[in-house]
Amino acid sequence: MAKRDSFAIRKRILFLLKEGPLTLSQIERKINTNSRTVKLDCEELAFYRLISIEEKLHPSNGRSSFLINLTLNGHDITKSCK
């Protein structure tokens, strides 16, 4: 199986987030790649202000999860690319 390049993974993340906000684990399952790759690619997309990352604490167990949203810049990018 051929290795996917990071550009293709980042592009897939942006188009998934076009449907609505997702957690890192949801993105990981939909793209079928490991969590470290998803986290690093999301951090890079956040650096370029294409997505925003919010940390949420679960009320009962205190574990943190990250909610990923597409920003206005990200919406503009996904509209111009198909």
Buried (B, 14 or more C-beta within 10 A) or exposed (E): EEEEEEEEBBBBBBBBBEEEEBBBEBBBEBBEBEEEBBBBBBEBBBEEEBBBBEEEEEEEEEEEEBBBBBBEEBBEBBEEEE
